[in-house]
Amino acid sequence: MPATAHAHPLRESRPCLLVRGPPQGPLARLSDSAFPVHGHRRAHVICLATPRPSVGSDSDSEYGSRPSKKRKKRPSESDFRISSRSSKVPNYKEEGEDFGFDDDDVIAYPQQVNVPVVAADGAEEHEIEVVIKHQRDEDRMDDPEDVWTDNIRFHIKWKNYSHLHNTDELYEFLKKCRGFKRVENYITKHKNWLAHFNSPLVSLEDKEQMAVERERILEDCETYKTVERIVTEKVEQGVTKYFCKWNGLNYEQATWEEADEVSVIAREQIEAYQDREKRGLFPARSENYTPTRRPPFAQIVGDPDFVAVTANQLKDFQLTGLNWLAYLWHGGQNGILADEMGLGKTVQSVVYLSYLFHRMRQLGPFLVIVPLSTIPAWQATFTNWAPDLDVITYMGNSRARSIIRHYEFGQTGGNRKPQLKFNVLLTTYELVLKDAPDLSNIKWQALAVDEVRGLFSVSRCGGLTLCCRLIA
């Protein structure tokens, strides 16, 4: 790829790589084929890279070559796929306290969210999803010992219900419910854990670690009762319901909750949702600039107002980096921000997207592709430095991503234009490949790729080239 060391007057202290002219080679495939232009514009590509270590360095690249592997063709959402798990042979796997599904499970469509199982007589049939913990029945505290089948109450997470609706039930009651095998599995697992804990071969340090891990799991279950985001709302029979995404859980665990039940615990999230809807800063309302008629670049002196309101402050070299990225956009050019580690490439990139949002009224959608391990850092940076941007983390199994596309993307198929509600989509390399047919329908205004050295090898998915060779 033709690239030169570029020393713009605003960036004389730190030369960076600049792609001159129309993108060619791998970047051309990224900006043209994989990610369609918005109107008459080319998607702006910004890559983040840490310079390679010297030849004599002992450091190895985080991204090594991977053996080729044939990928199964992923059916579209309009296809019908039968699960290999029959309803008569449920999976009672309890390992790891996994509350979700495997990625290769049946593709669950958004209409299946919060749909209870109905028995033949028309009565709602509850299904046990997981047993979280147990305790002695309050009315049987004087019993000499615990009897699993008599005086123990199990804390149950019910399928298709949030953790707000967990209940403590006796063994005899649970025998009548679907998924009762999970209760027996829990009893066996706890007995094994207790035998190992009380073994004389287990050191005191190991026992402390086991106890801490058990306590951590219970604390995590409490965080699952707090709302992270209100996705949308609806009114059924005069009752307002919110579609809630819960902290620590992916979208496949999102549930519809009545406003009266969550208004107290999620007042801030409800207000944030209502504010997003009221402002209406959706991508469809972006200003439309052609590459030759973009506003002239004006140097940013000092922290912009949209940074100052966050109580953060850019360092001098970060402000220089922001000016350089803005200069590229005004000139219709792509670039590679090749700073050393720890100098704030993530901060500069997030503030740059905030600059496009606030100053240039480019409301997205922006696609940010990062390694899985850096997702939390990017989420925190967006929250701290660009709180006005509506950022969706595109993660989870097939069901979770299907729900995201349904509620956050809007209609993306057929002849209808997508009614996007988010400004930034944060995801990983692997999921971009996996969901290429869906993501390629969106006209991205900007693309930011973290750890550009790890850009995936050339691969075709859905007839579009989505990846490029190693760039560094």
N, C-alpha and C positions, 0 to 999 in steps of 0.2 A: 504494500500500500504506500503510495507516495506521501511522505510526511516530512516536514522539515522542522528543525528547532526554531521556534518563533520567539522573538524577544520584542513584544509590544512595548511601547514607551511606558505603559502603565505597569509593566511586569518585567522591567529590566533586571530586577534583582534575582529572578528565578525563571530561566528559560523553560518553556513548555512546548509540547508537541502540538502542532496545529495542522489540521487537514485543510489544505488549500483547495479552493474551487469545489466543484460538485464532488460528492463522495464517490470513491471508486473502490472496486474490490469488495472486501467484506463489509465495510461500512455502507457501501452503496446498497448491498443486499439488506442490511438492517433497516436503512431509512426508506428505501423504495419498495422492495418486494415484500418484506415481512411486515412493515408498518406503513400503511398507506399515508399519503400526504393529506393534510387538512385543508380543503379548498385548493388554493394554488400554492400552498406552502409545503416545503419539505420538512419532515420531522427532524427536529434539532437533536443531534446525537452528542452527548457528553459522556466520555468514558473516564473512569477513575482508575489509576494504576499506581502501584508502588514500584519504584525502579527495581530491576532485578539485582540480586547480589552479585558480587564479582565472581569470576571463574573460580578463584581459590577459596570461595566461601564454603562453609560447611552447611549452610542453610539449603534446604530443599524446597522446591516449589510446592505450594499447597495443592496444586492441581497436577497430578501425574496423568500419564496416558491410561486410558481405560480400555479393556477389551471390548471388541464390538459385540453387540448383543441385539438380536432381532427383537423388535418391539411389536407387540400385538396391535392390530388396528383398533383404535378406540372408536366405539360407536357414537354417533351423534345423539343428542338428547331426544330427537324424534324417533330413534330406533327403540325397539322393545327388547329388553334383555332379561332372561329368566335367571334368577339367582340359583347358585348351586346349593344354597342352603334352603331346603324345604321347610315349610312351616311345621312339619311333623318331626323334623330332626333339627331342633334349634342348637345353636352353639353356646355352650355354657362355660367357655373359657374365661377364667378369672385372673389369669396371669397379668401382673403389672397394674391391676385396678384400672383397666382400660375401659373408659366410658364411651369410646367411639366405635368406629368400624374400620375394617381393613380397606385399603384403597381399591382392591379388586372385588369388593362386594358388589351386590346389585346396585345399579345406579338409582338412587332414590330421588324422585322428582319433588320439586317444592310443594306440590299439592299434598304430599304425604306428611308434611310437618304437623305435629300435634294431632294426628288422627288416631283416636283410641281404637282398640280392638273390640269388635262387637260380637257377642256370642250368638248362637243360633236362635235363642229366645228373645233377642233384641236388647238384652241387658249389656251394659258396658263391662268388658272383661279386662281386668288389670293384669299387667305383666311385670314381673320383677326384672329390673335391668341389672342391678348390682346390690349386694349387701355391703354396707359401709362399715358398720360396727354393731356391737351388741351391749346390752346391759341388763341387770336384774330388774324384773318387774317390781314396780314400786309397792304393790300389794303383797309381795312375797319376800320382802327384805329379811324376814326372820327365818327363812328356810336355812337349814344347815349347809347346803351346798347348791351349786348351780346345776340345773337339769335342763339341757338344751331344749327338750321337747315339752317342758312344763312351765318353768318360771323365768325364761329368758325372752326378752324382746329384741328383735332385730331391726336395725335402722335401715329402711329400704328406700332406694331410689327407683321410682317407677318409670317405666318406659313411656316416652312421649310426654313426660312432665318434667318440669324443672326441679332443681333441688329445693325450691321453696315448698314443694309439696311432699317432701320426704316424710315418712311416718314410721313409728315404732310398732311392730306387730309381733304377735305370738306365733309360735311354730304351727299350731293347729290351724290358725287362720290362713297362713301362707301356703299350707298344703292344698288349698282350693284355688290358688292363683297359678297363672301361667309362669313358667320359668322357675318353678319351685326347686329344680335341680341346683340352681345357684345357691340356695340356702344350704343344701347339703354339702356343696363344694366349699362354701365358706366355713362351715363347721370343721370339715376335714383339714382345711388349710390352717385354721386357727389352732387346732390341736397340734399339728406338726410344728407350727411356729412356737407354741408354748413348750413343747418337748425340747426343741432346739435351744430355746432361751434358758431353760432350767438345766441344761446339760452341764456337767462339771467340766467338760472339755472346752466350753466357751468361756473366753476371758471376760473380765469385767469391762474392758474397753469395747469388745464386740457387743456385749449386752447393752451398753449405753448407746452404741450406734444403732442397734436394732430398735431400741425404745424411741430414739430421736426420729428415726425414719418413720415409725408408726405414727408418731405425733404429727410429723410433717404432712402425712397423707390426710389425717383428720383436719388439719388446718387448711389444706388445699380445698377440701370439700366445703369449708365455710366460705371461702372466697367465691366458690361457684354460685353462691346465693346473692352475689352483688352484680348489678347490671353494668356492663361495659359500654354498651351502645344501644340506643333505640333505632332500629332499622327503618321501620315504617309503622303505620297504624291502620286500623279499620274499625268499622262500626257494625256490630251484629246484634240485631234485635234491640237496638237502642243502647247497647253497651259498647263503650270504647275499649279496644284492645290494642296493646303495643306488642310488636315483634321484637323481643329482647335477645340480644347477644350477651352471654354471661362471661364474666372475667375468668380467664384460664381455660375456657372451652372454645372450640371452633364453632362455625356456623351450623354444623349438623345438630348441635345441641341447643340451638336457638329455639325459643318457644313463644307462643302467643299468650300474653298475660293480660288480665283485666286491669284497667287503669287504677281501680281502687286498691288492688293488691300491690302494685309497684310504685304508686305515686309517692309513697313515703320514703322508700329505700332508693328510688331512682329519680328524685326531683331534678337533680343537676343534669342527668342524661336526657330527661324529657325536655327540659328547657333548651338544651343544646340541639336536640332534634327539631324542635319548633323554630329555633333561630335559623337553622340551616334551611328549612322550608320557607321561612319568611324572607330571608335574604335572596334566595334563589340564584346563588352564584354557581350555576351549573355550566358545564362546558359549552352547551349550545348558545350561551350568551357571550361568548368570547368575541373580542374584536378580531376582524379579519384583515390580516396584512399579507400582501404578496411579498415575495423575497426582494423585489426591486423597489418596494414602496414602504419599507419599514421606517419608523421614525429614526432620525439620526441619533447616534450614541452620545449621551451626556455623562461625563464622569461623575461617579458617586463619591461625594466628599463626606466623610463621617458616617456614622451608623444611620441607615435609613430609618424612617419613622416606623415602618413595620417591624424592624428589629428592636428599636428602642422601647416599644410598648411591651416587649417580652422581658424587659429588665436584663437582657443579655447585651454583651458588647463584643464586637468583632475585633480581633487583633489586626495590626496593620497589614500583615501579609495576607490575612484572610480577606480583608477589604480589597486588597489588590487582586486577589483571586476572583472575587465577586465582580469587580470591574472588568476583568479579562473575559469571564464567561458572558457577561452582558454584552461586551464588545463583539464577541463571536456571534451572538444571536442577532444583533442589529446588522451585522454583515452577512448573515445567512450562511455561516460556516460552522462546522463541527470541530470538536477539540478533545484532547486527552489531557486531563489534569494529573500530572505525574509528580506529585509531591512525595516526600518521605513520610513514613508512618508517623502518626501522632501530631501532624500539623493541621488536622481539621478538614480533610477533603469532604467528609460527610457534611459538616457544618456549612462549608462553602456551597456545596451542591444544593442543600435544602434551602439556604437563603437565596440562592439564585432562582430556584423555582418559585419562591415567595416573591421575588422581584418581578418575575413574569406575571404572577398572579395579581399583585397590587399595582405595579407601575404600568405594565403593558396590557393589563386586563386580558391576559391569556389564562383562562380559567381551567385549562386542561383539555383532555385528560393527559396526564404525564405518567409515563411508565418507568418505574425504577426497578431494575433487576439486580439482585444482590445475592451473595452466598447465604445459605440458610443460617449459618452461625452468627451473621451480622444483623439479622432481622430485628432483634430487640434493641440494638444500638440505633438503628435507623428509626424505629418507632419512637424511641425516646427523643431523638433529635428533632423529628417533626413536631412532637408535642411541645418541646421547649422553645424551639426557634420559629416555628410556623404554625401556631395553633389555629389560624383561620383556614388553613387548607384541610379539606375533608379527605383523609387518608384511609384507604381500605387495604388491609393486609390480606392478600389473596393466598390463603394457605388452607391446609386440611385435605381430607379425602375427597373422593368424587362427589359425594353427597353435599359436603360443605361448599365446595366450589360451585356446584349446581345452584345452591341456594343463593350464593353471592351473585352469580350471574342473573338470577331471576329477579332479585329484589334491588340490587345495587346497579346492575348494568341496564336494566330495562330490556326492551325488545332489540335484539341484535341480529335477528335472522330475517330472511325474506327481503321484501322491498322497503320495509319500514326502517327508519333511522333509529339507532339506539338512543334512548332517553337517559343518558348517563347522569348520575347524581353525585358522583365523586369527582375530586380534582386529581388525586394521585392514587395510582395502583402500585402497591409494594409487593413484590413477589420474588421467586427464585428462578434460576436457570431451568431447573427440571420441569417446573410447572408451566413455564412458557412453552417448552417443547410439547408437553403433554396436552395442553389446551390450546394449541396453535389455531385450530379452526375457529374457536370462539374469540380469541384475542386478536386475530388478524382482521376481524370485521370492524374493529374500532380504529378510527383515524387519530393516531396519537400526535400530540403537538410537540412533545419532547420525550427523549429517551435517555435515561441515565443508567450506566452500567458500572457497578462497583467491581473491583478486582478484574480489570479488563484482561489481565493475563489468563484468567480462567474462562474466557469466552469459549463456549462449546464449539466442537468441530462442526463442519458443514453437515447439515442434516435437512432433509425435506419432510415436511409434515403438512398434510392438507394441500399439497401442491405449491406451497410457498417456502422459499428458503428463509429460515428463521435464525440460523446461526452463522458464525463466521470463524475463520481460523484464528489461532493465537495471535494477539496483537500486543506487542510490547517493544 
